[in-house]
Amino acid sequence: MPTTDPRQHSPAAERNTAPILTQLQTLLPPRGVMLEIASGTGQHAAALSAGLPGWEWQPTDFDARALASISAWCEGLSRVRVPAQLDVLSTPWPSQIPTAVDAIFCANMIHIAPWACTGALMQGAARHLKKEGVLITYGPYLEATTPTAAGNLAFDADLRSRNPAWGLRELAQVALVAKEAGLILRQRIGMPANNLLLVWGRP
Ligand SMILES: C[S@@+](CC[C@H](N)C(=O)[O-])C[C@H]1O[C@@H](n2cnc3c(N)ncnc32)[C@H](O)[C@@H]1O
């Protein structure tokens, strides 16, 4: 009987992994513990951890199928921990989610999850980061000072038609909920295909 490969594939993750890795290699210190939120397929966990040889990687997702895919992508990778189930909306986050981590990475969840997840991400990051740790988010955002690319407007409309609770977020609104959690935007890095890599930390 043929076995089913649990690995899911995201063409977007295939495209964006290399540019994200280049930025992380510049932004992050040589070693540390990374908590990844909403790891999805696990492609990022596998490839980004491989490119950051001093880092231990804790992938998470709230979807059981995602956990199986992450495990399969990361099989045999000694610095990637067993993926943990995490719904960012749970309070507090489960005890197996590491605290005092050096960095938290979250790609493409803010716009593909209900808005409450953004506040929950910020609050959880504030609880789980070391004092000097950083939260790095990646994805498309709406900005008052930058005209929204046609592709992002179409993507936003498509997301909202699939789920009215989804959609691109105003960066200013994201910064407000970050501030409520005690985090400020430290760096804004333009990425290919009108995405941003944002670095959040304590003031
Ligand atoms: C578009 S995928 C992004 C996956 C991956 N980070 C990437 O960039 O390829 C969005 C992910 O958010 C996760 N997600 C949605 N709501 C969540 C929640 N409340 N808590 C944790 N993860 C959530 C989904 O399971 C999914 O894996």
PDBQT file of the ligand as one rigid body, heavy atoms in Angstrom, charges set to zero:
ROOT
HETATM    1  C1  LIG A 301      -0.550  30.992   5.953  1.00  0.00    +0.000 C 
HETATM    2  S1  LIG A 301      -0.044  29.854   7.133  1.00  0.00    +0.000 S 
HETATM    3  C2  LIG A 301       1.630  30.364   7.359  1.00  0.00    +0.000 C 
HETATM    4  C3  LIG A 301       2.524  29.204   7.646  1.00  0.00    +0.000 C 
HETATM    5  C4  LIG A 301       4.018  29.503   7.657  1.00  0.00    +0.000 C 
HETATM    6  N1  LIG A 301       4.388  30.360   8.753  1.00  0.00    +0.000 N 
HETATM    7  C5  LIG A 301       4.457  30.100   6.344  1.00  0.00    +0.000 C 
HETATM    8  O1  LIG A 301       4.762  31.286   6.272  1.00  0.00    +0.000 OA
HETATM    9  O2  LIG A 301       4.496  29.342   5.369  1.00  0.00    +0.000 OA
HETATM   10  C6  LIG A 301      -0.842  30.411   8.581  1.00  0.00    +0.000 C 
HETATM   11  C7  LIG A 301      -0.590  29.505   9.772  1.00  0.00    +0.000 C 
HETATM   12  O3  LIG A 301      -1.166  30.082  10.917  1.00  0.00    +0.000 OA
HETATM   13  C8  LIG A 301      -1.629  29.046  11.743  1.00  0.00    +0.000 C 
HETATM   14  N2  LIG A 301      -2.595  29.596  12.691  1.00  0.00    +0.000 N 
HETATM   15  C9  LIG A 301      -3.798  30.122  12.426  1.00  0.00    +0.000 A 
HETATM   16  N3  LIG A 301      -4.416  30.491  13.553  1.00  0.00    +0.000 NA
HETATM   17  C10 LIG A 301      -3.563  30.190  14.576  1.00  0.00    +0.000 A 
HETATM   18  C11 LIG A 301      -3.628  30.305  15.988  1.00  0.00    +0.000 A 
HETATM   19  N4  LIG A 301      -4.732  30.803  16.583  1.00  0.00    +0.000 N 
HETATM   20  N5  LIG A 301      -2.575  29.921  16.717  1.00  0.00    +0.000 NA
HETATM   21  C12 LIG A 301      -1.472  29.410  16.117  1.00  0.00    +0.000 A 
HETATM   22  N6  LIG A 301      -1.364  29.235  14.788  1.00  0.00    +0.000 NA
HETATM   23  C13 LIG A 301      -2.394  29.625  14.025  1.00  0.00    +0.000 A 
HETATM   24  C14 LIG A 301      -2.240  28.056  10.742  1.00  0.00    +0.000 C 
HETATM   25  O4  LIG A 301      -2.380  26.758  11.292  1.00  0.00    +0.000 OA
HETATM   26  C15 LIG A 301      -1.217  28.118   9.624  1.00  0.00    +0.000 C 
HETATM   27  O5  LIG A 301      -0.229  27.132   9.777  1.00  0.00    +0.000 OA
ENDROOT
TORSDOF 0
